[in-house]
Amino acid sequence: MLEVGFSEIALIFGTAPIMLGPRPVPRPVPRLAADVGRSAGRARAMARHVRTQLEHEARFDPLREPPRPPPTIHPPPPRAEAGSDEPKPA
């Protein structure tokens, strides 16, 4: 079968600019390159987030870590009756 190694690809990419000459790059190419770079950055960020979550889950041991106490909920203050200017004594 056709086997192309790294050295052949490097040779092609090294000689192509010399053979083709300096041509202006078409306008859509930089925009496409920017979109590809942005997408690659997002993919790396998602992969980093997934890896961090997996490492956190791997280190988590429910029997070792004590459970957190529930948050304290304060009751609302008593409301004054309608028509009364003075608050009710507690």
SEVO-813096 format. One line per 5 residues: number of its first residue (from 0); for each residue x, y, z of N, C-alpha, C, CB. Coordinates in pm, 1 decimal. Atoms other than C-alpha are relative to their C-alpha. Glycine has a CB too. Example, Ala and Ser with C-alpha at 12.3 -4.5 7.8 and 13.67 -1.06 7.14 Angstrom:
<pts>
0> 89.0,-119.0,0.0,1230.0,-450.0,780.0,90.0,120.0,0.0,-99.2,2.7,124.6 ~ -82.0,-119.0,-6.0,1367.0,-106.0,714.0,-77.0,109.0,73.0,41.4,46.2,-141.5
</pts>
This chain:
<pts>
0> 83.9,-116.9,0.0,0.0,0.0,0.0,88.9,123.8,0.0,-95.7,-0.5,121.1 ~ -73.3,-125.6,3.6,101.1,362.6,-13.0,36.1,41.1,142.6,-83.2,110.7,-70.3 ~ -46.4,-39.8,-132.7,311.9,448.0,289.7,74.5,132.4,-11.8,91.2,-109.8,63.2 ~ -63.2,-130.9,1.3,399.4,811.8,343.9,44.6,29.9,142.2,-96.9,110.9,-54.6 ~ -54.4,-26.8,-132.3,626.1,887.1,636.2,13.8,148.5,26.0,133.8,-67.3,16.1
5> -16.7,-139.1,-40.0,707.6,1204.3,819.7,100.2,72.2,-89.6,44.8,8.0,145.3 ~ -102.4,-65.6,82.0,1016.3,1273.9,610.5,-55.0,37.8,-137.5,122.3,-91.5,-15.8 ~ 59.5,-33.3,129.4,816.5,1259.7,282.9,-93.8,119.6,11.9,-75.6,-120.6,-56.8 ~ 92.6,-112.0,-19.5,549.3,1494.2,422.3,78.5,128.8,23.0,-95.3,-27.3,119.4 ~ -82.2,-118.0,-24.5,817.1,1734.9,549.0,63.9,48.7,-129.6,108.3,-30.5,104.6
10> -59.2,-37.2,128.5,983.6,1729.8,205.7,-102.9,69.0,-89.3,56.9,-124.0,-70.8 ~ 106.3,-60.9,82.3,652.0,1807.6,32.1,-31.3,140.1,50.4,-128.5,-87.6,1.8 ~ 33.0,-131.6,-54.8,568.7,2093.7,268.1,118.4,96.5,-7.5,-46.2,-13.8,144.5 ~ -117.7,-86.3,12.3,924.6,2223.8,244.8,22.4,50.0,-141.1,122.1,-73.3,46.2 ~ -24.0,-39.6,138.9,943.3,2231.8,-135.3,-121.2,66.1,-65.3,40.8,-120.4,-80.7
15> 120.9,-56.8,63.0,581.9,2333.7,-211.4,4.6,152.4,-6.4,-125.1,-43.9,76.6 ~ -3.3,-147.3,13.2,627.0,2705.6,-126.7,100.9,48.5,-102.9,31.7,63.2,133.7 ~ -100.0,-40.4,99.0,936.4,2721.8,-343.3,-53.5,-23.6,-141.4,132.6,-77.7,21.3 ~ 50.6,34.3,132.6,767.5,2552.2,-640.5,-123.6,82.4,-37.1,-33.1,-148.8,-6.3 ~ 122.2,-73.8,29.4,434.4,2733.6,-612.7,22.5,150.2,-2.9,-106.1,-33.4,101.3
20> -30.0,-142.6,0.0,586.2,3073.2,-547.3,-85.6,75.8,99.3,-19.2,57.5,-138.0 ~ 77.4,-80.3,-94.9,456.8,3355.4,-334.7,-134.7,41.6,-60.8,80.3,125.0,42.5 ~ 135.6,-35.9,42.4,81.5,3379.8,-386.5,-73.8,54.6,120.8,-75.9,-122.8,-61.7 ~ 79.0,-47.8,-113.6,-161.2,3575.3,-174.6,-94.6,-110.4,49.1,-80.6,126.9,-39.2 ~ 88.4,99.8,-59.0,-358.6,3358.9,63.1,-144.1,47.8,-17.3,34.0,-24.2,151.3
25> 139.3,-42.7,16.2,-731.3,3362.3,-16.4,-59.7,45.2,133.6,-84.2,-114.4,-59.5 ~ 59.0,-58.3,-120.7,-946.0,3557.0,232.3,-62.3,-102.1,95.4,-104.2,99.5,-39.3 ~ 64.3,91.0,-96.3,-1145.2,3262.7,377.0,98.9,-82.4,82.8,-92.2,-93.6,-73.5 ~ -96.0,85.4,-70.9,-827.8,3079.4,484.7,34.0,55.7,138.0,127.7,-15.4,-82.4 ~ -27.8,-48.2,-136.2,-733.3,3311.6,776.9,-121.2,-11.9,92.1,46.1,144.9,-4.6
30> 120.2,12.3,-82.4,-1093.5,3313.4,899.5,-19.5,-145.9,40.9,-125.0,52.5,-76.1 ~ 12.4,142.0,-30.1,-1103.7,2933.4,876.2,104.2,-41.4,103.5,14.9,-84.1,-128.1 ~ -106.1,33.5,-95.4,-772.0,2908.7,1059.2,-35.0,52.4,139.1,135.6,58.1,-46.5 ~ 39.6,-55.2,-129.7,-904.2,3136.1,1335.0,-111.2,-83.8,62.1,-45.7,146.3,-15.0 ~ 108.9,83.6,-51.6,-1220.3,2925.9,1367.5,51.6,-134.9,49.0,-106.6,-21.3,-107.9
35> -57.8,129.0,-40.7,-1017.9,2604.9,1382.2,78.0,17.0,129.8,92.3,-57.3,-111.5 ~ -75.0,-24.7,-122.3,-787.6,2754.2,1646.6,-91.5,22.6,119.6,90.9,119.4,-18.1 ~ 95.3,-24.7,-108.7,-1082.9,2876.8,1853.3,-65.6,-131.0,43.6,-107.8,102.2,-44.1 ~ 62.9,128.8,-32.5,-1249.7,2535.5,1832.2,98.1,-91.9,72.4,-51.7,-68.6,-128.1 ~ -100.8,83.0,-66.9,-926.0,2362.8,1929.3,20.0,46.6,143.5,134.0,4.2,-76.7
40> -13.0,-52.6,-136.0,-894.5,2592.9,2231.8,-117.0,-41.6,87.0,11.0,151.7,-2.5 ~ 117.2,43.5,-76.6,-1249.5,2513.6,2339.7,7.0,-149.1,31.4,-129.0,31.3,-77.1 ~ -11.2,144.4,-22.1,-1185.8,2141.4,2295.4,102.5,-29.4,110.2,39.8,-72.1,-131.2 ~ -100.2,19.4,-105.8,-871.6,2165.5,2510.0,-55.5,38.6,136.0,126.2,81.9,-29.7 ~ 57.7,-43.7,-127.6,-1061.1,2357.2,2778.4,-99.8,-104.1,51.1,-69.2,138.1,-15.6
45> 95.6,102.8,-42.7,-1338.3,2095.3,2782.8,73.3,-125.0,47.8,-96.4,-35.6,-115.1 ~ -76.3,118.0,-39.9,-1083.4,1812.8,2799.8,66.1,22.2,135.3,105.9,-34.1,-105.7 ~ -61.6,-31.0,-128.4,-903.6,1987.2,3086.9,-104.0,-4.6,112.3,67.4,138.1,-5.0 ~ 107.1,2.4,-99.9,-1234.9,2031.3,3271.0,-40.9,-143.8,31.9,-122.0,80.3,-49.7 ~ 38.3,140.1,-21.4,-1329.3,1664.8,3221.3,108.4,-72.3,79.1,-24.8,-71.6,-135.2
50> -109.3,65.4,-71.4,-985.4,1551.9,3337.7,1.2,41.5,147.3,134.7,33.7,-65.9 ~ 4.1,-48.1,-138.4,-1010.3,1770.0,3649.2,-114.3,-65.1,76.7,-14.5,152.9,3.6 ~ 114.9,62.9,-65.4,-1356.8,1632.9,3729.1,28.8,-147.7,29.1,-126.3,13.7,-88.1 ~ -30.6,141.7,-20.9,-1238.2,1273.1,3683.6,102.3,-18.5,111.7,52.0,-63.0,-129.7 ~ -98.3,10.1,-107.9,-936.5,1331.8,3907.1,-65.1,27.2,135.1,116.1,97.7,-23.6
55> 70.8,-29.3,-125.1,-1162.4,1484.7,4171.0,-85.0,-119.5,42.7,-88.5,125.6,-15.9 ~ 83.8,115.8,-31.6,-1401.8,1188.8,4151.4,84.8,-119.3,42.8,-86.5,-37.8,-120.7 ~ -87.0,112.9,-35.7,-1112.1,942.2,4170.3,54.0,16.5,142.1,117.0,-12.3,-100.4 ~ -51.3,-24.2,-134.5,-983.2,1108.4,4489.5,-109.9,-0.8,105.4,73.0,131.8,4.2 ~ 110.3,-9.7,-95.1,-1329.2,1129.9,4650.3,-26.3,-135.6,65.3,-127.4,51.6,-70.0
60> 31.9,120.9,-75.2,-1392.5,872.3,4921.4,-109.0,38.3,100.2,128.2,-60.2,72.5 ~ 108.9,-43.7,-87.0,-1734.4,911.2,5085.3,14.3,-47.7,144.4,-130.6,-48.5,-55.3 ~ -16.8,49.1,-136.2,-1630.5,707.0,5389.3,108.6,76.8,74.2,33.0,-148.4,-1.3 ~ -111.9,-69.5,-61.7,-1324.1,917.8,5453.3,-32.7,145.9,32.2,120.7,-6.6,-90.8 ~ 32.0,-140.6,-21.4,-1460.9,1268.2,5417.5,-129.2,12.4,79.6,-11.9,74.4,-134.5
65> 124.4,-17.2,-75.8,-1713.1,1375.0,5680.0,-99.4,82.2,-81.7,27.6,68.6,136.8 ~ 97.7,-77.3,75.7,-2038.4,1506.2,5538.3,-4.5,143.6,49.7,-138.6,-63.9,9.8 ~ 9.4,-140.9,-37.1,-2082.8,1879.3,5535.7,-131.6,23.4,72.9,10.9,91.9,-125.2 ~ 127.0,-30.7,-68.3,-2339.2,2020.0,5776.6,-91.3,78.2,-94.9,25.2,81.6,131.6 ~ 90.6,-74.1,89.0,-2650.9,2154.5,5608.0,8.1,148.4,29.9,-145.6,-49.8,15.0
70> -7.4,-143.7,-23.5,-2663.3,2530.0,5563.2,-107.7,43.4,99.4,-14.9,77.1,-132.3 ~ 93.6,-51.3,-99.0,-2833.8,2726.5,5840.1,-104.9,85.1,-70.8,73.9,82.2,109.6 ~ 109.4,-75.8,59.2,-3173.1,2858.6,5737.6,-64.7,80.4,111.1,-104.0,-93.5,-71.1 ~ 58.8,-88.1,-99.8,-3295.0,3156.4,5934.0,-145.8,26.7,-37.2,79.9,133.2,11.0 ~ 140.3,-29.4,32.0,-3672.6,3207.1,5963.5,-15.8,148.7,-29.9,-93.8,-42.2,116.9
75> 19.2,-141.7,31.3,-3805.7,3532.7,5821.1,-47.9,75.6,123.4,-100.6,17.1,-115.5 ~ 43.8,-77.6,-116.4,-3869.4,3815.2,6069.4,-152.5,10.4,0.2,64.5,142.0,-0.3 ~ 146.0,-10.9,-5.2,-4227.4,3851.8,6193.8,-46.1,127.7,-69.4,-49.7,-2.4,146.1 ~ 54.4,-115.4,71.6,-4441.2,4083.5,5986.4,-102.9,71.9,86.1,-63.2,-43.6,-133.5 ~ 97.5,-79.4,-74.2,-4649.7,4364.3,6131.1,-137.6,-19.3,-62.0,39.4,150.3,1.2
80> 136.6,15.8,51.6,-5028.2,4339.0,6098.8,-35.9,120.5,-84.8,-102.2,-17.6,115.8 ~ 43.5,-107.6,87.8,-5196.9,4547.1,5833.0,-72.9,105.4,81.9,-90.5,-53.9,-113.0 ~ 65.1,-109.3,-69.7,-5306.7,4887.4,5961.8,67.0,35.7,130.5,-141.9,-33.9,25.4 ~ -68.0,-26.9,-125.7,-5076.6,4879.2,6261.6,132.7,67.7,-29.4,21.1,-130.3,81.3 ~ -124.4,-70.9,19.8,-4792.7,5127.1,6281.3,112.5,-53.7,88.0,-20.2,146.1,26.5
85> -99.1,51.9,-93.6,-4617.7,4957.4,6570.1,19.4,-149.4,-21.1,-41.9,28.6,144.9 ~ -21.5,145.3,13.6,-4452.4,4617.2,6541.0,-49.5,-72.5,124.1,149.8,-31.8,-23.9 ~ 47.3,83.0,-112.0,-4585.3,4334.2,6757.0,115.9,-29.3,93.2,-63.5,-132.5,-51.0 ~ -108.5,38.0,-91.3,-4385.9,4266.5,7072.3,27.7,-149.6,-14.0,-36.0,35.9,147.9 ~ -41.6,138.5,17.8,-4193.1,3943.6,7053.3,-22.6,-83.8,121.7,142.8,-6.4,-37.5
</pts>
